[in-house]
């Protein structure tokens, strides 16, 4: 059995087993689930400086799974009205026309015109109006590494819109600068570069404890210290993998009637569910680091 009902059933069983009020880990986005580290706090401060100073573009880079998308969403949530007019959009799988249509709808265009020229006119007029009102306009653009060339040119054009000396700031997220630097006009366009780093072991332990406590249990009743240290070590502190492995451990322990989760069980779960991905994952991460 597969599908939403099966996933809901599994979640209900492991939540009941652990006495948790909601799933503490997993991919679901919510502003209150963003885990603020010193690196993320510093990245936000730098991005805010770029916005207030009127820079055209900021590049957020980092390894796959390090939390770039969550950071962009959280950043926009912090700045949304009345501080700034902010929007989050991804370029992944979007043509230029589809991306412009999604931006127009976020800008409040009820029935976006089909013509790219008319779309551009509607979008630019609304962004320029924000600039004239001295309200910062921030476009958080995710997955820019995969954007098609015509969309890259459109992003560059957006950054050039100017009214009374003000223009929007684009905060772009991509795997690494090396994947972007060869794509014109990136070489001369980026005003500030910010790298998001994986979590330290201390941050992984704090995250696990925080999420378990938020869901209504004492961390020591769910994970031993050795288990949390193994989660940190096996995932390399990459937030996406920390979330995945922690949730899989909760499910596996509930099925085996084991509590609390110890270091040995973490390694068993990792071997069963993750090891087949490990070689490919480590190769891709090493390539990004060395590039």
N, C-alpha and C positions, 0 to 999 in steps of 0.2 A: 504494500500500500504506500502510495506516495501522494504528494500534493499538499495544499494548505491544511486540510483536515488532519493528515498524518503528522505534519509538523506541529500543529496546535496540540495534538494529543501527547506527543513527546514532551513538549514544553510544559504542559500541565502536570505531567507525571513527575518530572524532575523538580518543578517548583514545589509541588506538594511534598515530595521526599525531603527537600532541604528546608521547607518552611519559608520560602522566599515569596515576597509580595509581587515581584515582577522579575523578568529575566535581567540579571545584572550585566550580562555581556552579550555581544552580538553586533550586527551591522546597522541596526536601526538608529537613524539620526534623530537627535533631540538636543536643543541647546544646553539643557541642564546636564546632559551626559558628557559634555566636553570636559576633558580632564586637563586642567590648567597647570602646565609645567613652567619652569623658569624660562625654558627655550621659547615656548609659545607666547609667554608674556612679553619677552623681549622682542619677538617677531611682531606682535601686535603694536608695541610702542614704535618700532621702526616704520611699520606700514602707516600708522597714524601720522607720524612726522611727515612722511612722503605726501599724504593726502592734504594735510594742513599747509604744506609748503607749495602745493600745486604741481608736484611732479607728475609726469605723464604716465609712467609705467613702473611697476614693481614686479620682480620675478621671485616667486616662492618655489624653491626646488627641494628635492629630497628623494630618498629611496621609495620604491613602491610600497605602499602600506604604511608609510610613516605618519600619515594623517593630514595631508595637504588639503583634501576635500573638506574634511571636518573643520580644519582651521579656517578655510575661506567662509564656510557657512557660519561658524561661530563669530568671525570677524564682522561679517555683514550684520549679524544679529545684534552685536554690540553697538554698531553705528547707525542702525536704521533710525528713521525720523524720531525726534526732531534734529538730531545731530548731523545727519547726512542722508542723502538719497542713495540707497545702496541696493544692489541687485547681485544675485548669484546665478550664473549660467555655466553649463558645460558645453564644450565644443565636440565632445565625443559622439561620433555618428551623425553630426549635424552638417547639413549643407549650409552655405552662406544664407540662402533664403529662409531656411527653417530657423537658423539661429537668430536672424533679424526679426522674424515673426515672434519668437519667444521673448526677445528683448522688448519688442513693441508692446506685447501684452503685459509684461511686468511694468512698463512705463504708463500703463493705463489706457492704451489704445484698444477700445472695445472690439472693433472689427478691423484688424490690420489689413491694409490694402495688399493685394496680391503682387503688384508690380514692385520689383526691388527698388526702383527709383522712388516710388511713392512711399515705400516702407522707410527708406533712408531719410526722406524729407520729414516724415512724422517723428522718427526717432531723434534726428538732429535738432528739430525745433524744440522738443521737450527737454533734451539735455542742455541746450543753449539757454532755455528759460531758467533752468536750475542754476546755471552759471551766472546769469544776470541777477538772480536773487541772492548771490553769494552763498548759496547752499552747496557744500561739497557733494559731488556726484562720484560714487565709487562703483565700478563694475568689476566684480570678482569673476574671473574667467578660468574655469577649471579645464584640465586635460588639454592645455594648449599645445602640448607636444604632438598631439594627433590631429590638429586642425588642418583643414585643407588650405592650399595656398591662397585661394580667393578670400577665405575667411580671415587669414592672417592680414591681408591687405586691408580688409574692412576694419579690423581691430586697430590697425595703425591709423586709419582715417578717423576713427572715433576719438583716439587720443589727441588728434590735432584740432578738434572742435574747440573754438575759443570765443568767449564773449566777455568783454570788459576785463581782459587779462586772466580770466579763469578758464580752466578746461577740466574735463573729467579725468580721474585717475583710474587706470586699469591695474588691478592686482591679479597677475597671471600665475598659474600653477602648472608646473611641468616636472617630469621625472628628474632631469638634470639639465644644466645650461648647455652641455655639449649637444643635447638633442635639439636645441633651439638655435644655437649660435650660427649655424649655417643657413638659417632661413631668414632671408631679408624681410623686413628691415630690422631684425632683432639686434644686430651688432651695435647699432648706434641708438637704439630706442630705449633700452632698459636703463632707468635712472638709479635703481637700487636693487641689490640682490640679497635675498635672505634664504638661508639653508635651514630646514627643519631637521633636527637630529633624532635618532631613536632614543627611547627612554633609557635612563640608567637603571641599574638594578633597584636602587632605592625608590625610583619613581614607579617602577613596575609594582613593587610591593605596596606602595602607598595607593596606587590605582586599584589593585585587587581588594585591599582592605576597604577602601572608600566605597567601591561598588557593592560589596557584600553587605556592608553596614547600611547603605542606602536601601537595599532590598529587605532589610529587617533582621539580619542575623549577625552574630559575632564572627569575625573572620577566623578565629582559632577553631570554631566549630565546623568550618568548611575546609580550610586549607592549613596544613602545617607550614611552618616557615621553610622547611626543605622543599615542599611542593611549590611554593611561590618562587623560591630561588631557581628551581628547575624551569619553571615557566619563563622566567626572565632569560635564563641561559639558552634554552632551546629556541626561543623566538628572536633572540638578538635585540630585544627591546623594541621591536617593530609593533606599534599599537594594533594593527590589523591582526597580526598573528597572536598577540597576547590575548585579544578578545576571543579569537577562534579557539585557541587551545584551552583557555579557561572554561569556556562554555562546554566544549566536548568533554572535559574532565568532569564537570557537574553531571552531564548526561550519563557518562560511563559509570561513575561512582553510584549514581542512583540505580542503574540497572544491575550493578553487582552488589548492592546493599553494603557499600563501604563508606564510612565517615569517621574522621575527616579524611580528606584526600591527602595522601603523602607523596613524597618525591618519587617513589617507585611507580605509583600509579600514573603520575604525570608522564614519566618516560614510556610506560606501556601504551598510553593513549597516543602519545606523539609517534611512537613506532607504528601503531596501527593505522592512524588516520593521516599522518603528516609525512612520514619518512619517504613515501614514494614521490612526494613533491620536493623533497629536500635538496636533491642534487641540482635540479633545474632552478630552484629558487636561489640557492647559493651562487650558482653561476651568474644568474642575472644580476644579483646584488653586487657581486665582485666586479662585473663589467661596468656597472654604474659608478662604483667607487673609483675605479681606475681610469674612467674616462675623463 
